[in-house]
Amino acid sequence: TDPVSLAKLGCGSMGTMLALPPGQGPHQVGCTDVMVGHTRQGLFLRLFYPCLPRAGAAAPLWIPRSEYCGGLADVTLGRRWCSALLSIAIGSCRVPVSWNGPFKPRSSGYPLIIFSHGLGAFRTLYSSICTELASWGFVVAALEHRDHSAATTYFCTAEAGTEEWIPFQRVPQGQKEFYFRNKQVHRRAQECVRALRLFQGIAGGSSVPNILHQDWDLSVLKDSLDLTKVAVMGHSFGGVTAVLALVKEPSFRCAVALDAWMFPLENVLYPEVPKPVLFINTEKFQTPESVAKMKRLSSRNGQTRIVTVLGTVHEDQTDFAFLPGKLFSRIFGRRGTLDPHKALAITTRAALAFLQRHLKLEEEFGRWDELLEGVGDSVAPDAPFCRSHL
């Protein structure tokens, strides 16, 4: 990456570098950060939820702190020194949601989605998908994993104001990648289960102190969650994390796996996946081996579905899809041909139709059922390796 070009791209268009779409559903969306516990065994997540309108509501930064730019530069560009340039280009972008906005209570309770990020990502990089789902009446908890797979993350120790950062870690020399990643995927799935326990505790009336001291009280969720309707979802490394979470926790009713990286899961676990999975793949990422693993699951569970969104690349299921073309291609290379707004609509509608079916929701998401069969514009059933036309 040419730093001068990156700098040019950033300057003169501050704040216009990334335009994340607002949710299209009937609810306005609020968002807050939650950190519980003073060790790395605690949890860190960003919560997206239906909220009440509030005049003059602030929108949160997409990249919450400069340290994350450093982590991203290291992971995506392999050069930490690009951090300042990345900061210029994307540091002022905001997410179109109401920061700490007032929660909109619902007596029947909202269904809950636990969301797991991909390798080298963090809790805010799927804001477009999380916002969209929350706008249709879900509470979405986007985790930030502490297994060294996030670009960077941190926890606050018990000493006042001391932060301990957890950097991204590549596979150590001499270690087999499968064993390294397999250990991580088990830790990540366990974090998804702990996140569910957190919300079960809140629903049961436990007082949970948020050590980030947000002006937002978690107890407002107490009577507004329906914890009989819980799904787990994720992208890439997070997609396979979601599949494994189904094995570890019976309360998860189903999983949505976005372009799942199936490699880290041990073969003995495939027969153990008890619940349906919706695999939404992009056209350019999957291998025949990975798809064969998905098909093993679908042969065991008639409700599991595999669909491919045509004209998309792996990053199209992240917020990076909404970066301008030049910046995107400098960081990631080739981009998809499908308009990112359309790709997001297909992905979220397919997910909503699937969640309606398996969480038994009383919504009208069934109108998008045909997407689950790979029917419609820019979708295909299974994994059409022969038809790439990116």
C-alpha positions as CSV (number, residue, x, y, z in Angstrom):
1,T,0.0,0.0,0.0
2,D,1.3,3.4,-1.0
3,P,1.1,5.6,2.1
4,V,0.9,8.8,0.1
5,S,-2.2,7.5,-1.8
6,L,-3.7,6.4,1.5
7,A,-3.1,9.8,3.0
8,K,-4.6,11.5,-0.1
9,L,-7.7,9.3,0.2
10,G,-8.1,10.4,3.8
11,C,-7.5,14.1,3.5
12,G,-10.1,16.4,2.1
13,S,-12.9,13.9,2.6
14,M,-12.9,13.5,6.4
15,G,-15.9,11.8,7.7
16,T,-17.2,10.9,4.2
17,M,-14.9,7.9,3.8
18,L,-17.4,5.4,5.0
19,A,-21.1,5.8,4.9
20,L,-22.7,3.0,6.9
21,P,-26.4,2.5,6.1
22,P,-29.0,3.1,8.8
23,G,-31.3,0.2,9.7
24,Q,-34.2,-0.4,7.3
25,G,-36.6,-2.0,9.8
26,P,-39.3,-0.3,11.8
27,H,-37.3,0.3,15.0
28,Q,-34.7,3.0,15.6
29,V,-31.4,1.5,16.9
30,G,-29.4,2.4,19.9
31,C,-26.0,1.1,20.9
32,T,-23.8,0.9,24.0
33,D,-20.6,-0.9,25.1
34,V,-20.6,-3.4,27.9
35,M,-17.6,-4.8,29.8
36,V,-18.0,-7.1,32.7
37,G,-15.3,-8.5,35.0
38,H,-11.8,-7.2,35.7
39,T,-9.9,-10.2,34.0
40,R,-9.7,-11.5,30.5
41,Q,-12.3,-14.1,31.6
42,G,-14.9,-11.3,31.7
43,L,-16.7,-10.2,28.6
44,F,-16.6,-7.2,26.2
45,L,-19.3,-6.6,23.7
46,R,-21.2,-3.9,21.8
47,L,-24.9,-4.0,22.2
48,F,-27.3,-3.0,19.4
49,Y,-31.0,-2.7,20.4
50,P,-34.3,-1.1,19.4
51,C,-34.5,2.3,21.0
52,L,-36.8,5.2,21.5
53,P,-36.2,8.3,19.4
54,R,-34.1,11.0,21.2
55,A,-33.5,14.5,19.9
56,G,-29.8,15.3,19.3
57,A,-28.6,11.8,19.9
58,A,-24.9,11.3,19.3
59,A,-23.6,8.7,16.8
60,P,-20.7,6.5,18.1
61,L,-17.3,6.3,16.3
62,W,-17.0,3.3,14.1
63,I,-13.4,2.7,15.2
64,P,-13.8,3.3,18.9
65,R,-10.1,4.2,19.7
66,S,-6.9,4.8,17.9
67,E,-5.4,1.5,19.2
68,Y,-7.8,-0.3,17.0
69,C,-6.4,1.5,13.9
70,G,-2.9,0.2,15.0
71,G,-4.3,-3.3,15.3
72,L,-6.0,-3.1,11.9
73,A,-3.0,-1.7,10.1
74,D,-1.0,-4.6,11.5
75,V,-3.5,-7.3,10.5
76,T,-4.6,-6.0,7.1
77,L,-1.6,-4.2,5.9
78,G,1.1,-5.9,7.8
79,R,2.5,-2.5,8.7
80,R,1.7,-0.9,12.0
81,W,3.1,2.4,10.8
82,C,0.1,2.8,8.5
83,S,-2.0,3.2,11.6
84,A,-1.9,7.1,11.5
85,L,-2.9,7.1,7.8
86,L,-5.7,4.6,8.5
87,S,-6.8,6.9,11.3
88,I,-7.0,9.9,8.9
89,A,-8.9,7.8,6.4
90,I,-11.5,6.2,8.7
91,G,-11.0,7.5,12.2
92,S,-13.8,10.0,12.1
93,C,-16.5,7.7,10.6
94,R,-19.6,7.2,12.7
95,V,-22.2,4.5,13.0
96,P,-25.8,5.8,12.3
97,V,-27.3,4.7,15.6
98,S,-28.1,6.5,18.9
99,W,-25.2,6.1,21.4
100,N,-26.6,5.1,24.8
101,G,-30.1,5.8,23.3
102,P,-33.1,5.0,25.6
103,F,-34.0,1.3,25.3
104,K,-37.5,0.6,23.9
105,P,-39.1,-1.9,26.2
106,R,-41.2,-4.8,24.8
107,S,-43.4,-6.9,27.1
108,S,-43.2,-9.9,24.8
109,G,-39.4,-9.7,24.9
110,Y,-37.0,-9.3,22.0
111,P,-35.1,-12.3,20.6
112,L,-31.4,-12.3,21.2
113,I,-28.5,-12.8,18.8
114,I,-24.9,-13.3,20.0
115,F,-22.5,-12.2,17.2
116,S,-18.9,-13.4,16.8
117,H,-16.4,-11.4,14.7
118,G,-13.9,-12.8,12.2
119,L,-10.1,-13.2,12.5
120,G,-8.3,-9.8,12.9
121,A,-11.6,-7.9,13.4
122,F,-13.3,-6.5,16.5
123,R,-16.8,-5.7,17.9
124,T,-17.7,-2.7,15.7
125,L,-16.7,-3.9,12.2
126,Y,-20.1,-5.6,11.6
127,S,-22.2,-2.5,12.7
128,S,-24.1,-2.5,9.4
129,I,-25.5,-6.1,9.9
130,C,-26.0,-5.7,13.6
131,T,-27.8,-2.4,13.1
132,E,-30.1,-3.9,10.4
133,L,-31.0,-6.8,12.7
134,A,-31.7,-4.6,15.7
135,S,-33.9,-2.4,13.5
136,W,-36.2,-5.4,12.9
137,G,-36.6,-6.1,16.6
138,F,-33.6,-8.0,17.9
139,V,-31.1,-7.3,20.7
140,V,-27.7,-8.1,19.2
141,A,-24.6,-8.6,21.3
142,A,-21.4,-8.2,19.2
143,L,-18.6,-9.8,21.2
144,E,-15.0,-8.8,21.1
145,H,-13.0,-12.0,21.6
146,R,-10.0,-12.2,23.9
147,D,-8.4,-15.3,22.3
148,H,-5.8,-13.1,20.4
149,S,-7.9,-13.3,17.3
150,A,-9.2,-9.7,17.5
151,A,-7.1,-7.0,15.8
152,T,-6.6,-5.9,19.4
153,T,-8.8,-5.7,22.5
154,Y,-8.4,-4.9,26.2
155,F,-9.8,-5.4,29.6
156,C,-9.7,-3.1,32.7
157,T,-7.9,-4.5,35.7
158,A,-9.3,-3.9,39.2
159,E,-6.8,-1.1,39.7
160,A,-8.5,2.1,38.9
161,G,-8.1,3.0,35.2
162,T,-5.5,0.4,34.3
163,E,-6.0,-1.3,30.9
164,E,-4.4,-4.4,29.7
165,W,-4.3,-4.8,25.9
166,I,-4.5,-8.2,24.2
167,P,-2.8,-8.0,20.8
168,F,-3.5,-10.0,17.6
169,Q,-1.4,-13.2,17.5
170,R,-0.3,-15.0,14.3
171,V,0.2,-18.8,14.4
172,P,3.5,-19.3,16.4
173,Q,6.4,-20.6,14.4
174,G,6.6,-24.4,14.4
175,Q,3.0,-24.8,15.6
176,K,0.4,-26.5,13.4
177,E,-2.3,-24.0,12.4
178,F,-5.1,-26.4,13.0
179,Y,-4.2,-26.9,16.6
180,F,-3.7,-23.2,17.3
181,R,-7.0,-22.2,15.6
182,N,-8.9,-25.2,17.1
183,K,-8.0,-24.0,20.6
184,Q,-9.1,-20.5,19.7
185,V,-12.5,-21.6,18.3
186,H,-13.3,-23.5,21.5
187,R,-12.5,-20.4,23.6
188,R,-14.6,-18.2,21.3
189,A,-17.6,-20.5,21.4
190,Q,-17.2,-20.6,25.2
191,E,-17.3,-16.8,25.2
192,C,-20.6,-16.9,23.2
193,V,-22.0,-19.2,25.9
194,R,-20.8,-16.8,28.7
195,A,-22.5,-13.9,26.9
196,L,-25.7,-15.8,26.9
197,R,-25.2,-16.5,30.7
198,L,-24.8,-12.8,31.2
199,F,-28.2,-12.0,29.6
200,Q,-29.8,-14.9,31.5
201,G,-28.5,-13.4,34.7
202,I,-29.8,-10.0,33.8
203,A,-33.2,-11.5,32.9
204,G,-33.2,-13.3,36.3
205,G,-32.7,-10.0,38.1
206,S,-29.0,-10.1,38.8
207,S,-27.3,-6.7,39.0
208,V,-24.5,-6.6,36.5
209,P,-22.1,-3.7,36.9
210,N,-20.8,-2.4,33.5
211,I,-17.3,-1.4,34.4
212,L,-17.2,1.1,31.5
213,H,-19.6,3.2,33.5
214,Q,-21.8,4.0,30.5
215,D,-24.8,6.1,31.2
216,W,-27.0,3.1,30.4
217,D,-28.4,0.6,32.9
218,L,-28.3,-3.1,31.8
219,S,-31.3,-3.8,34.1
220,V,-33.6,-2.2,31.5
221,L,-33.3,-5.4,29.6
222,K,-34.7,-7.5,32.5
223,D,-38.3,-7.8,31.3
224,S,-37.7,-7.2,27.6
225,L,-35.7,-10.3,26.4
226,D,-37.2,-13.5,25.3
227,L,-34.5,-16.0,26.1
228,T,-36.4,-18.9,24.7
229,K,-35.5,-17.3,21.3
230,V,-31.7,-17.1,21.1
231,A,-29.5,-17.5,18.0
232,V,-25.8,-17.3,17.5
233,M,-24.2,-15.7,14.4
234,G,-20.8,-14.8,13.1
235,H,-18.6,-14.1,10.1
236,S,-15.6,-16.2,8.9
237,F,-13.8,-17.4,12.1
238,G,-17.0,-16.2,13.8
239,G,-19.1,-18.3,11.5
240,V,-17.5,-21.6,12.6
241,T,-17.5,-20.2,16.2
242,A,-21.3,-20.0,15.8
243,V,-21.5,-23.6,14.6
244,L,-19.5,-24.8,17.6
245,A,-21.6,-22.8,20.0
246,L,-24.6,-24.9,19.0
247,V,-22.7,-28.0,20.2
248,K,-21.8,-26.3,23.5
249,E,-25.1,-24.7,24.5
250,P,-28.6,-26.2,24.0
251,S,-30.2,-22.8,24.5
252,F,-29.0,-21.6,21.1
253,R,-31.8,-22.6,18.8
254,C,-30.0,-22.1,15.5
255,A,-26.9,-20.4,13.9
256,V,-26.3,-18.1,11.0
257,A,-22.8,-18.5,9.6
258,L,-21.6,-15.8,7.2
259,D,-18.8,-17.2,4.9
260,A,-17.8,-19.6,7.7
261,W,-14.1,-20.6,7.8
262,M,-14.7,-24.3,8.6
263,F,-11.0,-25.3,8.9
264,P,-10.6,-25.0,12.7
265,L,-13.4,-27.4,13.6
266,E,-12.4,-31.0,14.4
267,N,-14.2,-33.6,12.3
268,V,-15.5,-35.6,15.3
269,L,-17.8,-32.6,16.1
270,Y,-19.7,-32.5,12.8
271,P,-22.2,-35.3,13.9
272,E,-22.7,-33.4,17.2
273,V,-24.2,-30.2,15.7
274,P,-27.8,-30.6,16.8
275,K,-29.5,-27.6,15.4
276,P,-30.0,-26.0,12.0
277,V,-27.4,-23.7,10.5
278,L,-27.9,-21.1,7.7
279,F,-24.6,-20.8,5.7
280,I,-24.6,-17.6,3.7
281,N,-21.4,-17.7,1.5
282,T,-19.8,-15.1,-0.7
283,E,-18.8,-16.1,-4.2
284,K,-15.0,-15.8,-3.8
285,F,-14.0,-17.2,-0.4
286,Q,-15.0,-20.9,0.0
287,T,-13.0,-23.9,-0.9
288,P,-14.5,-27.3,-2.0
289,E,-13.2,-28.8,1.3
290,S,-15.0,-26.1,3.4
291,V,-18.3,-26.6,1.4
292,A,-18.0,-30.3,1.8
293,K,-18.0,-29.8,5.6
294,M,-21.1,-27.6,5.4
295,K,-22.8,-30.3,3.3
296,R,-22.0,-32.9,6.0
297,L,-24.0,-30.8,8.3
298,S,-26.9,-30.3,5.9
299,S,-27.1,-34.1,5.2
300,R,-27.6,-34.6,9.0
301,N,-30.1,-31.8,9.5
302,G,-32.8,-31.2,6.8
303,Q,-33.3,-27.6,8.1
304,T,-29.7,-26.5,7.4
305,R,-29.4,-24.3,4.4
306,I,-26.4,-23.3,2.2
307,V,-26.8,-20.3,-0.1
308,T,-24.3,-18.1,-2.0
309,V,-24.6,-14.4,-2.7
310,L,-23.3,-13.9,-6.2
311,G,-20.9,-11.0,-7.1
312,T,-19.5,-10.8,-3.5
313,V,-16.1,-11.2,-1.8
314,H,-15.4,-12.2,1.8
315,E,-15.2,-8.6,3.1
316,D,-18.6,-7.8,1.6
317,Q,-20.1,-9.2,4.8
318,T,-18.3,-6.6,6.9
319,D,-18.6,-2.8,7.2
320,F,-15.6,-2.5,4.9
321,A,-18.0,-3.1,2.0
322,F,-19.1,0.5,2.5
323,L,-15.6,1.9,2.1
324,P,-15.1,3.8,-1.2
325,G,-13.7,1.6,-4.0
326,K,-10.1,2.9,-4.0
327,L,-9.5,2.6,-0.3
328,F,-11.1,-0.8,-0.2
329,S,-9.0,-2.2,-3.1
330,R,-5.8,-0.7,-1.5
331,I,-6.4,-2.6,1.7
332,F,-8.1,-5.8,0.5
333,G,-7.5,-6.1,-3.2
334,R,-10.4,-7.0,-5.5
335,R,-13.9,-6.1,-4.4
336,G,-17.3,-7.6,-5.3
337,T,-19.4,-6.5,-8.2
338,L,-22.7,-6.5,-6.3
339,D,-23.8,-3.2,-4.7
340,P,-23.0,-3.5,-1.0
341,H,-26.4,-2.2,0.0
342,K,-28.0,-5.0,-2.0
343,A,-25.6,-7.6,-0.6
344,L,-26.5,-6.4,2.9
345,A,-30.2,-6.6,2.2
346,I,-30.0,-10.2,0.8
347,T,-27.8,-11.4,3.7
348,T,-30.0,-9.9,6.5
349,R,-33.3,-10.9,4.8
350,A,-32.2,-14.5,4.4
351,A,-31.1,-14.4,8.1
352,L,-34.4,-12.9,9.2
353,A,-36.4,-15.6,7.3
354,F,-34.3,-18.3,8.9
355,L,-34.6,-16.8,12.4
356,Q,-38.4,-16.5,12.0
357,R,-38.6,-20.2,11.1
358,H,-36.3,-21.5,13.9
359,L,-37.0,-19.1,16.7
360,K,-40.8,-19.3,15.9
361,L,-41.1,-15.5,15.6
362,E,-44.5,-13.9,15.0
363,E,-43.1,-11.5,12.4
364,E,-43.5,-11.3,8.6
365,F,-40.0,-12.4,7.7
366,G,-41.4,-15.4,6.0
367,R,-41.8,-13.2,2.9
368,W,-38.1,-13.7,2.3
369,D,-38.2,-17.5,2.6
370,E,-37.3,-18.1,-1.1
371,L,-33.8,-16.7,-0.3
372,L,-33.2,-19.8,1.9
373,E,-33.6,-22.0,-1.2
374,G,-31.2,-19.8,-3.1
375,V,-34.0,-18.4,-5.3
376,G,-33.9,-14.7,-6.3
377,D,-31.7,-12.1,-7.9
378,S,-27.9,-12.5,-7.1
379,V,-28.4,-15.6,-5.0
380,A,-27.7,-19.3,-5.8
381,P,-28.3,-22.5,-3.8
382,D,-25.3,-24.3,-2.4
383,A,-21.9,-23.2,-3.7
384,P,-21.7,-22.7,-7.4
385,F,-17.9,-23.0,-8.0
386,C,-18.3,-23.1,-11.7
387,R,-20.2,-19.8,-12.1
388,S,-17.9,-17.1,-10.7
389,H,-18.3,-14.0,-12.8
390,L,-16.9,-11.4,-10.4
